[in-house]
Amino acid sequence: MQKRFLMLSLSVLVCLSLGAGCWGKKPATSNATGQVQPGKTYEVDSKLCQTFDKDFMQSATGKTFAKLDPQSVAGISACHYYTEYKTDYFPARGSSGPQPGGPHIALDMDNSDPQSLKATITRMGGTSKTDSRIPMDHFILLEPKGTVWKIVLILGPNKYLAVSQSLNVLTDDQIIDLSAKLAQKIVK
């Protein structure tokens, strides 16, 4: 009996001395730049308009949002944050009447391989880079002229959160800063 107690005590002592404990959550590992190492997976609720609510997005961007529009189609969950929204924003085309919309920031969570998106953009003449301000595995997709098209925060091997915009709601630096703030919230 004393031998078992001694072995159990010794096991607990070894586990505690390793820092994380045997039953606790392991701390995230990071590389030399402080970014989370590739291969780490993250869970983000598919209700993006709730996960990254109006207050968070307004604080992160300095913009005021007139409308949040949640969307979900074929494995893609999205939230569009409109700085201006009109039911007739886009003029009528052909037989269809005016369409709603306006300048917005889009968050799109896709359940597919982020690397295939990167490869497609590269084939179309775009390029990619990373930015040390974003504290998780990611890439920034650039249009052929060098401006930011979309920032992809990698949530796992077959899941990512893409950050984009329409009608120049944000500058390139601002969309990178927003992506960094989204990443900080995700990795917490």
N, C-alpha and C positions, 0 to 999 in steps of 0.2 A: 504494500500500500504506500509506504513512504517512498519507494523507488518510483512509482507511478507519479506521485505528487511532485517529486523532484524533477522528473522528465517533463511533466506538463509545465511546471514553473520555468524551467530552462527554455522550453519552446516559446512560451509567452515572452520571456525576456529577450530572446533572439529576435522575435518578430517586432517587438516594440523598438528595439535598438536599430532596426533597419529603417525606421522612420515612418513608413506608411502603415504599419500594422498588418496583421494577416487578414483581418476582417474589414478593414477600411478601404476607401476608394484610393486607388493609386494616383499620385500627383501626375499632372500632365508633363510630358517631357518636351523640352524645347532645344532647338539647335543654337549655334553660337550667336545668331542674330536675335534670339529671343522669340522667333516665330515657332509655332507649333509644327512638329515634324510631319511630313507627308505620311498619309496612311491613317491618321487619327480620324475618327468619325464623330459627328455631332448630330444631335437630334434638334430639329426645329419644328415647331407645330405648323401644320399646313394652313392654319388660319393666320396668314401673314399680317392682315390688317389689325389683328388683336395682339399678335406677338410683337410687332413693331407698330405700335399704335400712333395716333395722330400727334400726341404730346411728344413721344420719343422722336419721331421724324421731324417735327418742327424744331425741337431743340437741337437735333443733329445737323440740320441744314440751315436754320435761320429763316426758312420759308414758312409762309402760312398756306395751309391747304384748305381749299374750298370743298373738296369731296374726296372720300376714300372709296374705292370701288374694288371689292373682292371678286376674284374670278377663279374658276376651276374648270379645266378642260383636259381630258385625256392624260392624266398623270402630272399635269402642271397646275400648281396652285399659284395664284398671283394676287398682288394688291397694287393698284394704281393710285398714286397720291397726286391729285390734280391741284395745281396752283390756280387754275381757272377752269371752270366747267360750264359748258353751254349745251343745251339740247340740240342746237343747230350750228355747232362749231364748224363742221366740215360742210361745204356747199353740196347741193344736190348733184348727183352724177347720173346721167342716163335717166332711167325710170325710177330710181330710188330718190327719196326725199333727202333733206339735210340730215346729217348724222351727228350724234353727240360726241363730245370729247373736249380736248384742250391740252395745254402743256402739262406734262406730268413726269413723275419719277415712277419707275416700275420695279417691283421686286417679283421675280419669277422663280419658283422652286420647281426644279425638274428632276424626275426620277430616271435619268439616263446618264451615260458616261460623259463627264465634262471634257475628257480628252478628245472625243469625237467632235464636239462643238469647236474646240480649238483647231483641230485638223481641218475642218470645213472652212473656217475663216481664213486659215493660212492658204488653202487652195484658192480662195477667192481674192488673194492679194493682200490680205490683212496680216498683221504681225501680233505678237504678244510679248508682254513683259511682266515683271512683278514689281511691287513697291514695298519697301521695308516698313511703312506705316501700318500695313495691314497684318495683324498678328495671327494669321492662320494661313494654311495652304490656299493659294489663289493664283489667278492670272488675270491680267488686264488685256482685253482684246482691243486692238487699235485698227481703225479704218486705214485704207491705203495712204491717205493724206496725213496720218499720224495722230489723229484725235481719238479720244476714248470712245469706243462703241459700246462696250459692255464690260463689267467687272464680274468675274466668276469666283465666288467663295465656295471652295470644295468642302462639302459636308460628309462625303464618303465616296467610295469607288463608283457608285452609280447614283449620286445625288449631289446637286449643287444649287446654290442660290445666286441668281444673276441679278445685277443691279444695272439698270439702264435709265435713259431719260428720253424725252421728246422735246423738240423745239427749244433747245438750249436753256432748260430750267437751271442747270448747274454748269459751271466751268469744269474742265478736266480735273483741276486740283480739288474742287468741291466734291465731285463724285468719288474721287479717291478717298477724301476725308470721310465722307458718308460711309463708304465701304469699310473703312477702318473702324468706325463707331459701331457698325452692324457686327463686324467680326468680334469686337471686344465684348459685345452683349452675348454673342453666340458661344464664345469660349469660356465664359464665366462658369 
